[in-house]
Amino acid sequence: MMENEIKDFENKIRKYHSLPEAIVLDSKPVGYPFYVLRLDLTYLANRELKLLEEFVLKSITNGLVKPKEISSFLGMESYQIEKVLSELISRDLVKREENLKLTAAGVDVLEQQTVLAPISETQTFYLDALNGKLTNSFSLKIFDSKNYKNSSINKVIKKPRKGHIEDLVDYYPEIEKLLQSSHPNNSNPIELLQVNNLEIIYPQWHEILLVLYKNNPGDREIEYEFFSRGSIQVEYRNTIEKLYAEGKKILEPIFQQMEQDKLPESLGNEVIFSIKDDDIQRVEKLTTKIDSLDDPDNFIETKNNSLKQEIQKLKQELQQIKSQTRISEVVHTYQIREYLLKALKKAKNRLMIISPWIKANVVDKEFLSTLEATLRRKVQVHIIYGIKGSNSQNDSQSIKQLETLKENYKKNFQFDKTENSHRKQIICDDKFAIVTSFNFLSFRADPNLTYRDELGVILRDKQTIEDLFDSGINLSI
């Protein structure tokens, strides 16, 4: 990316999300898929009456003067006919005496309605292939069509088939609304009578930029936004988030490729025990290698002496690194969330959670209920949060509920805000501590939602845990 383009993205992201320290990492062009449809339509325009209203008026003029007679003749439920009659009576087109009868205005409207001819024409529509939204216009030069190949977002909406109008039945109400919007000077309703044919359909891609950024330079979490012609496209992002929630991880191939290309980053925890990324990687690689060699299902048929010696050597090396670095093991995103829940449920004496942000998707009813159960066990709980510029990112309702718990459990719940700490940690009794890039109280780690790679280390040395607890307490002073 050009430097001025990076700054432009950063400025817009900072302003939109109220993140004054946000930095842009990278951007990648992506093809957002649409289907272009050419439809042969027949519809009625400039009509004062809806089709059902016209049928009801015609029924009355032909001697069906009771609501039940009309509903029986038209094969419709009585409540539907009563609803139409109420509208016609309110517009002084029908009056209800002993029998239903058209007013003079009703007679005039019906006469005018019968002389209007239907319109048949071919129109172009655009179907969003990700969220199924239909539109009859696209302002960005009919898409920036390019051959994206591996950079395109996979299409998930079933493609309508040429000549198969039955594939469009679910879109009839939207087509009718779009016809109405294309006749701005017509105040009367437009009614779609028929889609005669789906003449042409083909896919096309609108070029957007997937921009990756961090909330601040020291954060390991990667967020993303979509830009089109320099503007943030909130609707595109919302569509992607919804698809991820449904388990359709359509950006996963792109993120996986970016993860392979990404340079190693430190956890940002050098201040705490000088935990280094190199040490974490060594522990992780050795653990993986030992597990692989020691796996009973591996391709090695016999556990010969040389293999056993290799495993023993690796285990000794791993133990030496653990002893030097105080790293017990390395855990990843979804494991870290499990440790948070484990700490809440298993803590007997004390529990500490430090996280810069608090959001409702994590501090929800389930979390608060589990936390209160912990407090009822008389566990001393410390929750510390806060980082410079975080107010706009925190959920006020969740904080209010935590404040209420603090009031109800004054003896054993400390809920404090620190001025500026990016630390993320858990301490459960003197059993274990976790230092991580994972925001415990703002990131839910749902595997069906957005991509995010997090890493943490578990510490089990009792003195190290005590030192970490003391330094955490000092944050709230």
C-alpha positions as CSV (number, residue, x, y, z in Angstrom):
1,M,0.0,0.0,0.0
2,M,1.0,3.6,-0.6
3,E,1.8,5.5,2.6
4,N,-0.9,8.1,2.0
5,E,-3.4,5.3,1.4
6,I,-2.5,3.7,4.7
7,K,-3.0,7.0,6.5
8,D,-6.3,7.5,4.8
9,F,-7.5,4.1,6.0
10,E,-6.2,4.7,9.5
11,N,-7.8,8.1,9.8
12,K,-11.2,6.7,8.8
13,I,-11.0,3.7,11.0
14,R,-9.8,5.9,14.0
15,K,-12.7,8.3,13.5
16,Y,-15.4,5.6,12.8
17,H,-14.4,3.4,15.8
18,S,-13.1,6.1,18.1
19,L,-9.7,4.4,18.2
20,P,-7.1,7.2,18.2
21,E,-4.2,4.8,18.2
22,A,-5.4,2.3,15.6
23,I,-2.8,1.3,13.0
24,V,-3.4,-0.3,9.6
25,L,-1.4,-3.5,8.9
26,D,-2.3,-4.5,5.4
27,S,-5.0,-4.5,2.8
28,K,-6.0,-7.1,0.2
29,P,-8.3,-6.6,-2.8
30,V,-11.3,-8.9,-2.7
31,G,-14.1,-9.5,-5.2
32,Y,-17.5,-9.1,-3.6
33,P,-19.9,-11.3,-5.6
34,F,-23.2,-10.2,-7.2
35,Y,-25.5,-11.8,-9.8
36,V,-26.7,-9.6,-12.7
37,L,-30.3,-10.5,-13.7
38,R,-32.2,-9.4,-16.7
39,L,-35.9,-10.0,-16.0
40,D,-38.9,-9.7,-18.4
41,L,-41.7,-8.3,-16.2
42,T,-45.4,-7.5,-16.4
43,Y,-46.8,-5.1,-13.8
44,L,-49.5,-2.5,-13.2
45,A,-48.6,1.1,-12.6
46,N,-50.4,4.4,-11.8
47,R,-53.2,2.4,-10.1
48,E,-55.0,3.8,-7.2
49,L,-56.3,0.4,-6.1
50,K,-54.3,-2.7,-5.2
51,L,-55.3,-5.8,-7.0
52,L,-57.2,-7.3,-4.0
53,E,-59.0,-4.0,-3.4
54,E,-60.1,-4.1,-7.1
55,F,-61.4,-7.6,-6.8
56,V,-63.4,-6.7,-3.6
57,L,-65.0,-3.7,-5.3
58,K,-65.9,-5.8,-8.4
59,S,-67.4,-8.4,-6.1
60,I,-69.7,-5.9,-4.5
61,T,-70.8,-4.4,-7.9
62,N,-71.7,-8.0,-9.0
63,G,-74.0,-8.6,-6.0
64,L,-71.7,-10.1,-3.4
65,V,-72.7,-7.7,-0.6
66,K,-71.6,-9.7,2.5
67,P,-68.0,-10.1,3.6
68,K,-68.5,-13.9,3.9
69,E,-69.8,-14.1,0.3
70,I,-66.7,-12.2,-1.0
71,S,-64.2,-14.3,1.0
72,S,-65.9,-17.5,-0.2
73,F,-65.9,-16.4,-3.8
74,L,-62.3,-15.3,-3.8
75,G,-61.2,-18.3,-1.8
76,M,-59.6,-16.2,1.0
77,E,-59.9,-16.0,4.8
78,S,-62.5,-13.7,6.2
79,Y,-60.0,-11.7,8.2
80,Q,-58.1,-10.8,5.0
81,I,-61.3,-9.5,3.3
82,E,-62.3,-7.6,6.5
83,K,-58.9,-5.9,6.5
84,V,-59.3,-4.8,2.8
85,L,-62.9,-3.6,3.5
86,S,-61.7,-1.5,6.5
87,E,-59.2,0.2,4.2
88,L,-61.8,0.9,1.5
89,I,-64.3,2.2,4.0
90,S,-61.7,4.5,5.6
91,R,-61.0,6.0,2.1
92,D,-64.7,6.5,1.5
93,L,-64.8,4.0,-1.4
94,V,-67.2,1.6,0.3
95,K,-70.0,2.1,2.9
96,R,-71.3,-0.6,5.2
97,E,-75.1,-0.4,5.8
98,E,-77.3,-3.5,5.8
99,N,-75.2,-4.6,2.9
100,L,-71.9,-3.4,1.4
101,K,-72.2,-0.8,-1.2
102,L,-69.8,1.3,-3.3
103,T,-69.8,5.1,-2.8
104,A,-69.7,7.5,-5.8
105,A,-66.0,7.8,-5.3
106,G,-65.6,4.0,-5.3
107,V,-67.5,3.7,-8.6
108,D,-65.2,6.4,-10.2
109,V,-62.0,4.7,-8.9
110,L,-63.2,1.3,-10.2
111,E,-64.0,2.7,-13.6
112,Q,-60.7,4.4,-13.9
113,Q,-58.9,1.2,-12.8
114,T,-60.3,-0.9,-15.6
115,V,-59.0,1.2,-18.4
116,L,-55.3,1.0,-17.3
117,A,-53.3,-1.5,-19.3
118,P,-50.4,-3.6,-17.8
119,I,-46.8,-2.7,-18.6
120,S,-44.4,-5.3,-20.0
121,E,-40.7,-4.6,-20.1
122,T,-37.2,-5.9,-19.4
123,Q,-35.3,-4.6,-16.4
124,T,-31.9,-5.3,-14.9
125,F,-31.5,-6.2,-11.2
126,Y,-28.5,-7.0,-9.0
127,L,-28.6,-9.8,-6.5
128,D,-26.1,-9.8,-3.6
129,A,-24.6,-13.3,-3.7
130,L,-23.8,-13.2,0.0
131,N,-26.9,-11.8,1.7
132,G,-29.5,-12.3,-1.0
133,K,-30.4,-8.6,-1.1
134,L,-31.9,-7.5,-4.4
135,T,-31.4,-4.0,-5.9
136,N,-32.1,-2.4,-9.3
137,S,-29.1,-0.1,-9.4
138,F,-25.4,-0.2,-8.6
139,S,-23.6,3.1,-8.6
140,L,-20.0,2.0,-8.8
141,K,-19.7,1.7,-12.6
142,I,-21.6,-1.6,-12.7
143,F,-18.9,-3.2,-10.4
144,D,-15.1,-3.1,-10.8
145,S,-15.1,-6.4,-12.6
146,K,-11.8,-8.3,-12.3
147,N,-10.7,-11.9,-12.3
148,Y,-10.1,-12.4,-8.6
149,K,-9.7,-16.2,-8.7
150,N,-8.4,-17.1,-5.2
151,S,-9.0,-13.6,-3.8
152,S,-12.7,-13.6,-4.4
153,I,-15.2,-14.3,-1.6
154,N,-17.0,-17.6,-2.2
155,K,-20.6,-17.2,-3.2
156,V,-23.2,-18.7,-0.8
157,I,-26.6,-17.6,-2.2
158,K,-28.0,-20.2,-4.6
159,K,-27.7,-18.8,-8.2
160,P,-31.1,-18.5,-10.0
161,R,-31.1,-20.5,-13.2
162,K,-31.7,-18.9,-16.6
163,G,-35.3,-19.5,-17.7
164,H,-36.4,-20.8,-14.3
165,I,-38.7,-18.1,-13.0
166,E,-39.6,-20.4,-10.1
167,D,-36.2,-19.6,-8.6
168,L,-37.3,-15.9,-8.2
169,V,-40.6,-16.5,-6.4
170,D,-39.2,-15.5,-3.0
171,Y,-38.0,-12.2,-4.6
172,Y,-41.4,-11.0,-5.9
173,P,-42.1,-8.7,-3.0
174,E,-38.6,-7.1,-3.4
175,I,-39.1,-6.7,-7.1
176,E,-42.4,-5.0,-6.6
177,K,-40.8,-2.6,-4.1
178,L,-38.0,-1.8,-6.5
179,L,-40.5,-1.1,-9.3
180,Q,-42.3,1.3,-6.9
181,S,-39.0,3.1,-6.2
182,S,-38.2,3.4,-9.9
183,H,-41.4,5.4,-10.4
184,P,-40.8,8.2,-7.8
185,N,-43.6,10.4,-9.2
186,N,-46.2,7.7,-8.8
187,S,-47.9,7.8,-5.4
188,N,-50.2,4.9,-6.2
189,P,-49.0,1.3,-5.6
190,I,-47.4,-0.7,-8.3
191,E,-48.3,-4.4,-8.6
192,L,-46.1,-7.1,-10.1
193,L,-48.3,-9.4,-12.1
194,Q,-45.7,-11.8,-13.4
195,V,-42.0,-12.4,-14.0
196,N,-42.3,-13.7,-17.5
197,N,-38.7,-14.8,-18.0
198,L,-35.3,-14.8,-16.5
199,E,-33.5,-13.9,-19.7
200,I,-29.9,-13.4,-18.6
201,I,-27.9,-14.1,-15.4
202,Y,-24.2,-13.9,-14.8
203,P,-21.8,-13.3,-11.9
204,Q,-19.8,-10.2,-11.5
205,W,-17.5,-8.9,-8.7
206,H,-17.4,-5.5,-7.1
207,E,-13.8,-4.7,-6.0
208,I,-13.5,-3.9,-2.3
209,L,-10.5,-3.7,0.0
210,L,-10.2,-5.9,3.0
211,V,-8.2,-3.7,5.4
212,L,-6.6,-5.2,8.5
213,Y,-5.8,-3.1,11.5
214,K,-5.0,-3.2,15.3
215,N,-6.8,-1.1,17.9
216,N,-3.3,0.1,19.0
217,P,0.3,-0.7,18.2
218,G,0.8,-3.1,21.1
219,D,-2.3,-5.2,20.4
220,R,-2.0,-8.7,18.9
221,E,-5.7,-8.8,17.9
222,I,-6.4,-8.3,14.3
223,E,-9.6,-6.5,13.3
224,Y,-10.8,-5.8,9.8
225,E,-12.9,-3.4,7.8
226,F,-14.1,-3.3,4.2
227,F,-13.5,-0.2,2.0
228,S,-15.0,0.7,-1.3
229,R,-13.9,3.8,-3.2
230,G,-12.3,5.1,0.1
231,S,-15.4,4.6,2.3
232,I,-16.1,2.1,5.0
233,Q,-18.7,-0.4,3.8
234,V,-20.5,-1.3,7.0
235,E,-23.2,-3.4,5.2
236,Y,-20.5,-5.7,3.7
237,R,-18.9,-6.2,7.1
238,N,-22.3,-7.0,8.7
239,T,-23.0,-9.5,6.0
240,I,-19.6,-11.2,6.6
241,E,-20.2,-11.3,10.4
242,K,-23.6,-12.9,10.0
243,L,-22.2,-15.5,7.7
244,Y,-19.4,-16.4,10.2
245,A,-22.1,-16.7,12.9
246,E,-23.8,-19.2,10.7
247,G,-20.6,-21.2,10.3
248,K,-19.8,-20.0,6.7
249,K,-16.2,-18.9,7.1
250,I,-15.9,-17.5,3.6
251,L,-12.8,-15.4,4.4
252,E,-10.9,-18.2,6.0
253,P,-8.7,-19.0,2.9
254,I,-7.6,-15.4,2.7
255,F,-6.9,-15.2,6.4
256,Q,-5.0,-18.5,6.4
257,Q,-2.8,-17.2,3.6
258,M,-2.2,-13.9,5.5
259,E,-1.3,-15.9,8.6
260,Q,1.4,-17.8,6.7
261,D,2.8,-14.5,5.4
262,K,2.7,-12.7,8.8
263,L,5.9,-12.0,10.7
264,P,6.2,-13.3,14.2
265,E,5.1,-10.7,16.9
266,S,5.9,-10.6,20.5
267,L,3.1,-11.0,23.0
268,G,3.8,-7.5,24.4
269,N,4.4,-9.0,27.8
270,E,8.2,-8.4,28.1
271,V,7.5,-6.2,31.1
272,I,6.1,-9.3,32.9
273,F,8.8,-11.9,33.3
274,S,10.4,-11.2,29.9
275,I,8.3,-13.9,28.3
276,K,9.7,-14.0,24.7
277,D,8.1,-15.1,21.5
278,D,11.1,-17.2,20.6
279,D,10.7,-19.2,23.8
280,I,7.0,-19.7,23.2
281,Q,7.7,-21.0,19.7
282,R,10.4,-23.4,21.0
283,V,8.0,-24.8,23.6
284,E,5.2,-25.1,21.1
285,K,7.4,-26.8,18.5
286,L,9.0,-29.3,20.9
287,T,5.6,-30.2,22.4
288,T,4.2,-30.8,18.9
289,K,7.1,-32.9,17.8
290,I,7.0,-35.0,21.0
291,D,3.3,-35.6,20.6
292,S,3.8,-36.6,17.0
293,L,6.6,-39.1,17.7
294,D,4.8,-40.5,20.7
295,D,1.4,-40.9,18.9
296,P,0.3,-44.5,18.8
297,D,-1.4,-43.9,15.4
298,N,1.7,-42.5,13.6
299,F,3.3,-44.3,10.7
300,I,6.2,-45.8,12.6
301,E,5.2,-49.4,13.2
302,T,7.6,-50.1,16.2
303,K,8.9,-48.0,19.0
304,N,12.6,-48.8,18.4
305,N,15.3,-47.8,20.8
306,S,16.5,-44.9,18.7
307,L,13.0,-43.4,18.6
308,K,12.6,-43.7,22.3
309,Q,16.0,-42.0,22.8
310,E,14.9,-39.2,20.5
311,I,11.7,-38.6,22.5
312,Q,13.6,-38.7,25.8
313,K,16.1,-36.1,24.4
314,L,13.3,-33.8,23.3
315,K,11.5,-34.1,26.6
316,Q,14.7,-33.1,28.5
317,E,15.2,-30.1,26.2
318,L,11.6,-29.1,26.7
319,Q,11.9,-29.4,30.5
320,Q,15.0,-27.3,30.4
321,I,13.3,-24.5,28.4
322,K,10.2,-24.6,30.7
323,S,12.5,-24.3,33.8
324,Q,14.4,-21.4,32.3
325,T,11.3,-19.5,31.0
326,R,8.7,-20.5,33.6
327,I,6.4,-21.4,30.7
328,S,4.4,-24.5,31.6
329,E,2.6,-24.8,28.3
330,V,1.4,-22.8,25.3
331,V,-2.4,-22.4,24.6
332,H,-4.3,-21.0,21.7
333,T,-7.5,-19.0,21.2
334,Y,-10.3,-21.4,22.1
335,Q,-8.3,-23.2,24.8
336,I,-7.8,-19.8,26.6
337,R,-11.5,-19.2,26.8
338,E,-11.9,-22.6,28.3
339,Y,-9.4,-21.7,31.0
340,L,-11.3,-18.6,31.9
341,L,-14.5,-20.6,32.5
342,K,-12.4,-23.3,34.4
343,A,-10.9,-20.6,36.7
344,L,-14.4,-19.2,37.5
345,K,-15.8,-22.6,38.3
346,K,-12.8,-24.1,40.1
347,A,-11.2,-21.3,42.1
348,K,-11.3,-21.9,45.8
349,N,-9.5,-18.9,47.3
350,R,-8.8,-16.2,44.8
351,L,-9.3,-15.3,41.2
352,M,-7.9,-12.4,39.2
353,I,-8.9,-11.3,35.7
354,I,-7.2,-8.4,33.9
355,S,-8.5,-7.2,30.5
356,P,-8.4,-3.8,28.8
357,W,-12.0,-3.9,27.5
358,I,-15.4,-5.1,28.7
359,K,-18.1,-6.0,26.1
360,A,-21.6,-7.4,26.4
361,N,-20.9,-10.4,24.1
362,V,-18.6,-11.8,26.8
363,V,-19.9,-10.2,30.1
364,D,-23.4,-11.6,29.4
365,K,-26.1,-13.3,31.5
366,E,-24.2,-16.6,31.5
367,F,-20.9,-15.0,32.5
368,L,-22.5,-12.9,35.3
369,S,-24.3,-15.9,36.7
370,T,-21.1,-18.0,36.7
371,L,-19.2,-15.1,38.4
372,E,-21.9,-14.7,41.0
373,A,-21.7,-18.4,41.8
374,T,-18.0,-17.9,42.3
375,L,-18.6,-15.0,44.7
376,R,-21.1,-17.1,46.7
377,R,-18.3,-19.6,47.3
378,K,-16.5,-16.8,49.2
379,V,-13.7,-16.7,46.6
380,Q,-11.8,-13.4,46.5
381,V,-12.3,-12.0,43.0
382,H,-10.4,-9.2,41.4
383,I,-11.4,-7.8,38.0
384,I,-9.3,-5.0,36.6
385,Y,-9.9,-3.3,33.3
386,G,-9.1,-0.1,31.5
387,I,-6.8,1.3,28.8
388,K,-6.3,4.8,27.5
389,G,-9.2,5.7,25.1
390,S,-11.3,2.6,26.0
391,N,-14.4,4.3,27.3
392,S,-16.2,4.3,23.9
393,Q,-15.4,0.6,23.4
394,N,-16.7,-0.6,26.7
395,D,-20.3,-1.7,27.2
396,S,-21.8,0.5,29.9
397,Q,-24.6,-1.9,30.8
398,S,-22.1,-4.7,31.4
399,I,-20.0,-2.4,33.6
400,K,-23.1,-1.4,35.5
401,Q,-24.0,-5.0,36.2
402,L,-20.5,-5.7,37.5
403,E,-20.8,-2.6,39.7
404,T,-24.0,-4.0,41.1
405,L,-22.2,-7.3,41.9
406,K,-19.4,-5.3,43.6
407,E,-22.0,-3.6,45.8
408,N,-23.7,-6.9,46.7
409,Y,-20.4,-8.7,47.4
410,K,-18.4,-5.9,49.1
411,K,-16.3,-8.3,51.2
412,N,-14.9,-10.5,48.3
413,F,-15.3,-8.7,45.0
414,Q,-13.0,-5.9,43.8
415,F,-13.9,-4.4,40.5
416,D,-11.5,-1.6,39.5
417,K,-10.6,0.5,36.5
418,T,-6.9,1.2,35.8
419,E,-5.8,4.2,33.8
420,N,-3.8,2.5,31.1
421,S,-2.9,-1.1,31.0
422,H,-2.8,-3.5,28.0
423,R,-2.2,-6.5,30.2
424,K,-4.3,-9.6,29.8
425,Q,-4.0,-12.2,32.5
426,I,-5.8,-14.7,34.7
427,I,-4.7,-16.1,38.1
428,C,-6.5,-19.0,39.7
429,D,-5.5,-19.6,43.3
430,D,-1.8,-20.6,43.2
431,K,-2.6,-23.3,40.7
432,F,-2.0,-21.5,37.4
433,A,-1.7,-18.1,35.7
434,I,-2.1,-17.2,32.1
435,V,-0.4,-14.3,30.3
436,T,-1.8,-13.8,26.8
437,S,-2.8,-11.6,23.9
438,F,-6.4,-12.7,24.5
439,N,-8.9,-10.1,25.8
440,F,-10.8,-12.1,28.3
441,L,-13.7,-9.8,28.8
442,S,-14.2,-8.5,25.3
443,F,-13.5,-11.4,22.9
444,R,-15.8,-14.4,23.1
445,A,-13.7,-16.7,20.9
446,D,-16.6,-18.3,19.1
447,P,-15.2,-20.5,16.4
448,N,-18.1,-19.6,14.1
449,L,-17.5,-15.9,14.3
450,T,-14.6,-13.7,13.1
451,Y,-11.1,-14.9,12.5
452,R,-8.6,-14.1,15.3
453,D,-5.4,-15.7,16.3
454,E,-4.5,-15.5,20.0
455,L,-1.7,-17.0,22.0
456,G,-1.0,-17.5,25.7
457,V,1.3,-19.1,28.1
458,I,0.4,-21.0,31.3
459,L,2.6,-20.4,34.3
460,R,2.5,-22.9,37.3
461,D,5.5,-21.8,39.4
462,K,4.0,-20.7,42.7
463,Q,6.4,-17.8,43.3
464,T,5.9,-16.5,39.7
465,I,2.1,-16.6,40.2
466,E,2.5,-14.7,43.5
467,D,4.6,-12.0,41.8
468,L,2.1,-11.7,39.0
469,F,-0.8,-11.4,41.4
470,D,1.0,-8.6,43.4
471,S,1.8,-6.7,40.2
472,G,-1.8,-7.0,39.1
473,I,-3.1,-5.6,42.4
474,N,-0.8,-2.6,42.0
475,L,-2.6,-1.7,38.7
476,S,-5.8,-0.9,40.6
477,I,-4.1,1.5,43.1
